[in-house]
Amino acid sequence: MRKSSDSATEVTAGQAQVLAGHAEFLVTAAARAPSVHNTQPWRFRVGAGTVELWSDPRRKLRADPSGREMLISCGAALFGLRLAIRSLGYVPVTELLPDPARLRLLARVSAGAAAPMSGQERELLDAIPHRHTHRGPFAPGRLPRGLLAGLQHDALAEGATLVLVTGGLAYDRLERIAAAAARRGDLSPRARADIRRWTRTAANMARDGIPATALASSTGRPPGRLPQRDFDLGRGIAGLPSGGAPPSATAVLLTPGDRRTDWLRAGQALYRLLLHAASQWVFASLHTQPLEDPTTRELISSQLALPGHPQMLLQLGPATTASPTARRVPGEPDSP
């Protein structure tokens, strides 16, 4: 009996050593996750056998008082961390919100049983370097066969639902609601302050925020494209062209509830399906602006008869006009 206990202790110690020995890799992989305005509102602590994910409220948007978008962003980083642990040959064991007394501590992840990475997981890992949020024009072309069904499966696997919004009345309703929300948002002092804080000119070398090379002009919106934020604000800094082909698909990511755990699960589902799409060179335009107002979120849910709480609007299509944005490196100062 003692021999078995000693063996289990040795295995646990070995797993802890693996995480500590690959701390920089784990954090770097997790930090490639998408985040609203590329704020990267997370911090990681690698300890004895666990990696902790913490939120960084200093990087929360003013237009996000509840922290919903911040936690969705952190949830995406959590999926990246889980995937990185899988690449080391272990099954990640995740505990969400492990300490009610420490609200900023969002998750604690450890290495569980040893198991080789699957081919599908390897494809997701390989897509991390080129996956990006797409704000420029889409290229013409159809999505790969079976991709949308696969993305819906990704969402379900993470406790969320991806509902496709097909043409006709449902899309018309969504477009009208999104356009009204965009007009209000573009005039909001809080939203404009967020944009000025988190957008970068071509000369700015910051490793957070949205660089000019990832911004598109707000003019020339093609048919079928939901309105995007006015990131330029008349400054003439946008580096991407406008126009392009219509998106190949529009979707809403839903969760059954609307609490902190739901937001973290939404982020994990989002990053999983985005990596799956990027593995086939399909990218997504993410629309958060219409969902920042609780009333507009409820309106979208009711008008589209959605079976849950909308957490993200997505438009997907092939694209060739943008590249991934920079990320902070491990150990970089935390101040934004």
C-alpha positions, 0 to 999 in steps of 0.5 A: 500500500505504501509503495502505491502511495509513493508511486502516485506521489512521484507521478504528481511531482513529475507532472508539477515539474512538467508545468513549471519547466514549460511555464513560458511556453504555457503562458505564451500559448495561452496569451495568443487568445483573442481579447476585446480590443486586444486588451489581454486582461489576464495574468498567470501564476505558475506554481507547484503543480498548477497554473492559475488564471487571474483577471486584470481589471486595469485592462477592463473596458469602460464600456464593460462595467460588469466585466462580461467581455473581460471574462470572455477574453480570459476564458479564451486564454484558459482554453489556450492554456488547456490546449498547451497542456495537452500538447505536453501529453497530459489531460488538463484538470480545470477548476473554475472560480476556485476561491469565492473570496478571490474574485480575480482568480478565475481558474486553476489548472493542473496536469491530469492523466498522461494521454497523447494529443489527438490529430484534431488537437494538434491542428488546433495548436498549429493554428494558434500562430496565424489565427486572428480576429478579422476586421478587413474584407473577406475573400470570395469562396465557400467554407469547407464542407462540414466546417460549420457543423464542426464549429457547432460541435466545438461550442457544445463541447465547451458548454455553449451553443453556436446558432447560425443566422441564415438569410431572410428575416432573422438576419435582417432583424439582427442587422437592424439591431446591430446598426442601431447599437453601432450608432449609439456606441459610436457616440458613447463617450465611454466607448470612444475613450476605450477606442482611443486607449486601445488603438495604435498608430502605425508608429506605436510599437505597443504589444497590446491594443489594436494596431493600425494594420488590423483596423479597417475603414468604417466606410464601404460596408459590403452587403451582408456585413454587420456594422463594425465599430468606428475604430478610426474616429476620423484619425485616418489610421486604419490600414486595412481596405474596405469592401470585399466579399460578403461573409460566408456565415453569421452566427451567435454564440450562446450560453444557457446562463449569464453568470461568470462561469457562463462567460468563462465557458463562452470564451473557451468555446469561442477560442476553440471554434476560432482555432478550428476555423483558422486551421482551415484558413477561415477567420471571424469578424467578432462583433461585441458592440451590440452586446455591451448594452443589456437591453440590446442583448435581450432584444437580440435574444427575443427577436431571433428567438435564441435558446440562451444568452448571446455572448458573441456575434461572429461573421466567418469567411476566408480572408488574406488581408490581415495578420495576427496582432502582437502579444505581451511577452511573459514577464513584461510589466503588467501596467497597460 
